[in-house]
């Protein structure tokens, strides 16, 4: 996994997640695109759906879960660096 940085030197989480699609995950395609590939604002809803302005990935979508898991891992890495 490569952590992509923003201009301030911090991790650009959305760009990192977008570039690190987990190979081998086969799920029903989300149309017009999976929210993680969208440059707009993202939302994780209470019903566990993952949305952008254009699309919603269903709850228990494997790609969404992989992105959530990776987000938590990146957050832990960022927090550990501040200790």
Protein Blocks (a to p, Z undefined) as FASTA:
>chain_A
ZZdddfkopacfklmmmmmccehiacddddfbdfklpcbdcdddfkopacdfkbccdehi
aklmmmmmmmmmmmmmmmmmmZZ
